Every structure is written in structure tokens, then in C-alpha cells.
Amino acid sequence: MPPLHRTSCPDRHPPHGMTDHTTGPGASVRQPTPATTPGRAAGDQHPSSVAQPVPMPGGVPLVGHVLSLAASPLSFFERLGRFGPIVEIRLGRRRVWVLTDAELVRRVLVTDQGCFDKGGLLNEKIRIVAGNGLLTCSGQSHALQRPPLQPAFQHARLADHSKVMRDAALALTDDWLPGQTVDLGTEMRRLTAEVTARALITAPEGREAAQQIARSLPDILHGLYWRMLMPGRLFPRLPLPVNRRFDRESQRVRQSLNQVVEHYRTHPVAHTDMLATVISANAGHPTPGQAVYDQVVTFLMAGVETTAATIVWAQRMIGAHPHIAARLRRELHTVLDGALPDHEHLSALKFTRQILTETLRLYPPGWFLTRTAATDTALGETHVPAGTEILFSPYALHRNARVFPRPHTFDPDRWHPSRVTIQQRQGFFAFGAGRRKCIGDAFGMAAATLALAVINSRWNLRHPAAPHEAPLPRTVLMPPSTPVYVHPAASARA
Ligand code: HEM
């Protein structure tokens, strides 16, 4: 066993994230019983202190575990929990430590966050497209980038964005015809692309640019997915349709953005949208045009597919659980009382929110996240050398029966304030945790809540396909194709 060598992290937080202001779901929580610690039940078979990571058996020479990971990534990560809290896998020549214990993940993200930086497989690939934006930048750059961007996501701005979200959902669903079949995935991606683009650029002069971004985004995200899958630098240069569309649409977004940025610069009126915040945050940057582009692409990449996938998964769950659909309708009827959903309804739509949180537990769009040890440190009794690649899967962690009893059951009531436990709150990583926690969490939740409110107060969606098909683990955990028949809801007909 190597000597336990630990460099103290620059900014250690008290254990268990008790001062983590980036709280998980559930405003008030039941305290754990004295016999347990967060993420761990008494009699747990894996003590959190181990000397060495457990090597995952079954590695193949040269490729390691790549084949079993590629064959079935979700069950691969679910299985790893059986081997121990830290499991070493091999991906080609890379050795990666997979954390299977929520408490250790909280150490990496919150308690010892100064010892771990963004890095690893996922980050390297996203950087190809999103450059040095907020999602992928290193800790040092992040400390400079995040504070000036935070105002764009403040509560007061969210009220303005909510109206845009609601109106976009109304406009989209107004085009539905009774009895029509719509592809919910395509519809929700259109909705969230439109909502994010319009929150980015609110000035009337930027309307065309916002629409262009929303139009270009599907091809950019599709191209990004392939670039993430294909190793090496050759793929992006191949004259394939996917690459041509990616290049063409990226160029269009760049041109539209340049025009609107130029307009904001030459007409310095008080713009308060996200773009204005991004422009002023990068005023002193050596290449401000590239920095603004990186940040805008980051917001779009991080915000559009994630929120769309969440809404589609939630509708699938609502479709598969008629008693939950009935309760949702009752809540919408009582809270909205015939009015259009708006920002002030959000806090009262408690059950709608519980549905979304439970959806994010079972189907977290960010189904695996990566970090790199920035310094020699320790996790429990395990020495972690600087440079160690760390990976964890919120999808697998959220299905740990010790933290979430009956983990495969869709049960929105587990997030009711009378039932939610501190272990559950701290074992929920759909938005990450710590200082790299999702900056758009409230934005995404508001957009998804308003979309569910608009859809379910006006329409009944019938799912012709069995709603329990397997998720598609892409850059985001995507639902399978979701065609639905749309019928006006009884209250909408009245
Ligand atoms: C349901 C919707 C969403 C989910 C599930 C989600 C999930 C996440 C997760 C898991 C992270 C942390 C990644 C890590 O620790 O490595 C993250 C970060 C981030 N998200 Fe979201 N996200 C959502 C919506 C949004 C929206 C709407 C936006 C912007 C409009 C956004 C922008 C970002 C950005 C910029 C970061 C990087 C934050 C930082 O490092 O400081 N996200 N998101």
C-alpha cells in the first residue's frame, strides 16, 4: 500500500457538503438516524475506507474494458457498484477510477473540490466544440468566468425568461391538431432551443440571430456527438454530410453572433440578456469574439438537449403512470385555476416539480461526469495521485438501493418534504454539485415545469409505443423515439 500522502486542498469544505449552498432537491429534509452516515447504511458491505481501488475484472489486452462499456454503458456502470466504492477500469491505455459511492462523489465535487479539476475523457471531447467555455474550463479560469455570468441566471431574470418559456410552449402546442401524431423528442428540442436562444438574445435586432441559432443547433449537436465518438483528429476533416452540416451551421451561428455582438457594442443601451452579460464578462479577453462564441455554444450545448430530454422522459413517465397523470392534472387545475402558467405559479406546482426531480433521478441527462485529481490527495484511505482520472455515473448512483429504496420505481413522492432524506438529497447529482454545479439548474427546471404545465393542462398525450424502452446513452442520456397522439384535455375542451 502506498504511503497515504495528502496535499491539503486549497479550499476544503466541511464534510458531507453541509455548507454546500448548491442544495439538492427538497427544501426541508428528514435527518439521518445516528446509525447512518450520508450515502451509507449501517451494515453496508463496502466501507468507505479502502487502500487501493479494486481492479475491474474482465479487461481485454490493449482495449481494456472498452468493449463491455461500449456494448452496454448503463448496466456496465450499474454493475461496478458490486466491486467496491472505487473501481479501476482500463479504456485502452487510460486507467480510470470509477466512484460508485455517493459520499466519495460528494468529496470530489464539494468537500475536496479544490483537489479535483475538470478533465478526463468527456471534457476533452466537449472542448473540441465548446472551447474554453464555462462547462469545460479549468478551475483557475472558472473562478474568473463564473461570477460575472451568474447574474444572467438570477431569480429576477428568471421571471422574464419564464414568460418566454410559457409563450414558446403555447405557440408550439397551438400548432398541434387533435388526433395528430407528434414526435415529442423533436418538438421538445425545438422548444428548448427556441427558449434558450431567446433568453440569450432578447433585443429585437437579435431576433433573427436567435432564430438562426435555434435552427442550426440540431446539426451542431449531431456533429458534436460524432466528434465525441470518433477518436483522433481525422474525422472532422472527412467530407461526410454530418461534418459538412456541422461546419456550415457553426459558420452560420458564428456570423449571426458576430453581427449581433457588433450591434450590442455599437448601441450600448441597457441590454440585460445573457448575451449582454457574456459580452461584458469578456470585455478584457484577448480574443473576445472567440470567448463569446465559446460561452454561447456552451450554454446551448449544456442547456438544450438536457432540458428537452428531461421533459420527454417526464412525459413518458406520466404516460406510463395514470394515477400520477391524474394527480398532475389536479394540481394544474387547482394552482392555475384557468390562468396561463407563469413564474409566480412555479413554487406552487410542487407535485409537478417532484415528477421532474424523480425523472432526473432515474434519467439524469448527464449520465456520467469526469474529473482529474489536480494534486496528490486521498479519498477515504485511498491515496489518489495527481493526474488520476475520476469518473462517476449519476445514473448508476441514483439507482443505489441503499440511498433510494426501491430504486427502479418511479415514485415522485420520495421527494415530498416529509419523506426526502438527507442521504437522498446529497446522493442526487443530476445537476452536479459544488462550485461546478449547473449554472442553469433553475432555468432548466422552470422551462421543464412550464412545458409540463402547458402540455398537460391542454393536452392528453397517448403513447402508442411501450414507454419502457431502453435509454440511449449519448452525450446526453436520450429517450428513445417518442411518437405521441395528441388529444385536447377535457378541461381544455370545456
Ligand atoms: C434539466 C436540465 C439540465 C441538466 C440536467 C443539467 C445538468 C448539468 C450538470 C450535471 C452539470 C455539471 C457538470 C459537471 O459537474 O461536470 C451542468 C453544468 C452546467 N450547465 Fe447544466 N443542466 C441543465 C440545464 C442547463 C441550462 C438550461 C443551461 C444554460 C442555459 C445549463 C448550463 C450549464 C453550464 C454553463 C454548466 C457548467 C457550470 C460550471 O462549471 O460552472 N444547464 N449541467
Boltz pocket constraint, residues with backbone or C-beta under 6 A from the ligand:
constraints:
  - pocket:
      binder: B
      contacts: [[A, 134], [A, 135], [A, 136], [A, 142], [A, 146], [A, 196], [A, 298], [A, 299], [A, 300], [A, 302], [A, 303], [A, 304], [A, 306], [A, 307], [A, 310], [A, 360], [A, 364], [A, 365], [A, 366], [A, 369], [A, 370], [A, 429], [A, 430], [A, 431], [A, 432], [A, 433], [A, 435], [A, 436], [A, 437], [A, 438], [A, 439], [A, 440], [A, 441], [A, 443], [A, 444], [A, 445]]
      max_distance: 6.0
